[in-house]
Amino acid sequence: MARLLSEKEEKQILATIRVAELETSGEICVHIQKRGGNNIHEAAWKQFHKLGMNKTKQRNGVLFFIAVNDRRFAVIGDEGIHKAVPENFWESTVETMSSYFKKGDFAAGIEAGILKAGDALKKYFPHQDDDVNEINDSISIQE
């Protein structure tokens, strides 16, 4: 699999995740793999569960799933955040990211999506004094 992001870009994205999660109890993850199969959303949900994102206290995890060789991606959220955001939120987030991806700026596209998700999480799931980081901030990569 060709490397989608440089090490510097990965560090930038991790920093963006941390910033986005500062004011929310929500969790954001990025997963990159070679292929997503015939159904990108099904593959994303499978990875969502593998990462344990369905086990957050408020069910407010968001996954950015990218299948590099398929040139496809999905943005999905657990039931808590899904019920809270406007109906077109996920499609709007995908459109925002796509505008960067079409220019070949994958890091900026992922960051824009993360910040958009972070704003929604902050609005609907503001940070509480007893919040803990339930999912490690990382970019998971599967060859």
C-alpha positions, 0 to 999 in steps of 0.5 A: 500500500502506498503511504497516504500520509507522511510522518509529519502529516500523521503527527499533525492529524493526531494533534488535530484529534487532540484539539478536537477532543479537548472540549468534548467527551467524544472520541475520534479515530482515523483508520487507513487500510488498503481496501474496503471491499464492496461496501465501504460503510460495512467495512467502516463499521467492522473496524469501528467495532474492532477499535472498541469505539462502540463501547464509549460511555455516551456512544459518541465515537466518530471514525474516519475510515479510508480505503487507499487503493479503493480511493474511497472513504467513510465517516461514521458515528455511533448512535449517540452522536448520530442521533444528535447531529443534523440529518445531512451531517455525515454527507456534509462532512464527506463533502468537506473532506472530498474537496481537499482529497480531489486536490490531493491534500489528504492530510488537510481533508482529514483534519477538516473532517476531524474539526467538523466532527469535533465541533459537533461533539463539543456542541452535543457532548461538551467536556465534563470534569470527570471525562476520560480519554476512552480511546487512544488517540492514534491513526490505525493503519492496516496493510 
